[in-house]
Amino acid sequence: MKLQFWGAARTVTGSMHYLEVNGSKILLDCGLFQGKRALSYERNLNFPFDPAEIDALVLSHAHIDHSGNIPNLVKQGFEGNIYCTPATRDLCAAMLLDSARIQEQDVGYLNKKRARKGEPPLAPLYTEDDAMLSLRNFISVPYGRTLFIAPGVQITFRDAGHILGSAIVVLDISESGESKRLVFSGDLGREEMPILRNPEFIDEADYVIMESTYGERDHETYDEAREKLRDVVTETCRNGGKLLVPAFAVGRTQELVYALHRLADKRKIPKLPIYVDSPLAVNVTEVFRLHPDSYNEEVRRFMLEDVHHSPFGFEQLTYVRKVEESKELNFVRDPVMIIAASGMCEGGRILHHLKNNIEFPSTTVLFVGFQAENTLGRRILDGAPEVKIFGETFEVRARIERIEGYSAHADRNGLQKWAHHFDQDRLKQLFLVHGELEAAAALSYRIDKGRYPIHIPERGEAYEL
């Protein structure tokens, strides 16, 4: 059995791991790498293997850094099944089309500027038609059901508690008369999250591929996050400006809406208009409504208080679909809160809102999620005095705020707790991925204590298991 790491190795984005067993070639995740534009485009366009030779793809969850390059994989010859949970399939139906649409729009915008400079046009990684075709390959597998996906390879999904439909992948493998278990954590959620159930623990494994995104830090509590959210919203109203929130359309947007709903119900925030300016977030929220079986007890109780009590809708909130409605927000002069994708400011409508508002001191930009290296969000968060948006330079005069308590990732304590559930006499190797090197190294030190071998693979490293 051969395992090779082709994405999210010593970095957070582009999750993609290659497994070869019993003559079958299986891919774990196929995400978009996000970072410097030229490097990202080149890496995402060119796979380090022939996609036509991959027999099956196992998808841990729908976030674009895990699923976003699937249409390109299919476009380049992949014909196998894509195994995921039902909610992940439903989310991907919205997210992959949106990803293609954004790429086409952004490339169209850039090509107008390139044409004026006499530069050749760029092409998107894939189109909406490519994304639509890739959906034919999806096979839904509920949590806890076991299915053969290749000779000698059985899959079982367990709840990762990260976003709707997120899964821990358990592969039970028979090879050369021996039985082995490989566990891939995907992205692990936090205990007592506002909407979803807790991540499940796995006790038995021979090999584990585990995320390490927040391996070096602890999160704020949800109570602390809620209080800071209240303060930032209130301060924005006092300043008379706009509050811009780059937020992932899946998970983070719904968590924020639910938190704002609870604050509004208790009259703890002013009655300013709140807009979710993202067609994708609107579609995703509809998918959330289709899967109440994934909600935790708190949300179920909240909904039972009133049969019309949706966690994702209240008086101050407006969902924006149309481009014309989004553009109208540029002319609003009263205090307003705008939640828009993408969460790392690498595409989507948040770029237009930043372009139009980041130079005003009355504007507040609030980050509520992880910002990967070399993304626009990371540069703003790190205090860059000026940034480029759509090729134009803008001074950063807006107030920059950050709340870590809404992270959907387990922090170092949660990750350590999950890792320590494995039987240390059985576990032969733990690989730490999906984290910058400092975070992975810190988590490795925290977990180790002589329990089992831990390695932080580099991109392209291969292992015989």
Secondary structure as UniProt FT lines:
FT   STRAND          2..7
FT   STRAND          16..21
FT   TURN            22..23
FT   STRAND          24..28
FT   HELIX           37..45
FT   HELIX           51..53
FT   STRAND          56..58
FT   HELIX           64..67
FT   TURN            68..69
FT   HELIX           70..75
FT   TURN            76..77
FT   STRAND          81..84
FT   HELIX           86..116
FT   TURN            117..118
FT   HELIX           128..134
FT   HELIX           135..137
FT   STRAND          138..140
FT   TURN            143..144
FT   STRAND          146..150
FT   TURN            151..152
FT   STRAND          153..159
FT   TURN            164..165
FT   STRAND          167..175
FT   TURN            176..177
FT   STRAND          178..184
FT   TURN            191..192
FT   STRAND          207..211
FT   TURN            215..216
FT   HELIX           222..239
FT   STRAND          242..246
FT   TURN            249..251
FT   HELIX           252..265
FT   TURN            266..267
FT   STRAND          274..277
FT   HELIX           279..290
FT   HELIX           292..294
FT   HELIX           297..304
FT   TURN            307..308
FT   TURN            311..312
FT   TURN            315..316
FT   STRAND          317..320
FT   HELIX           323..328
FT   HELIX           329..331
FT   STRAND          336..340
FT   TURN            343..344
FT   HELIX           349..357
FT   TURN            358..359
FT   TURN            361..362
FT   STRAND          364..367
FT   TURN            373..374
FT   HELIX           376..381
FT   TURN            382..383
FT   STRAND          386..389
FT   TURN            390..391
FT   STRAND          392..395
FT   STRAND          399..402
FT   TURN            405..406
FT   HELIX           412..419
FT   TURN            420..421
FT   TURN            424..426
FT   STRAND          429..433
FT   HELIX           437..448
FT   TURN            449..450
FT   STRAND          454..455
FT   TURN            459..460
FT   STRAND          462..464
//
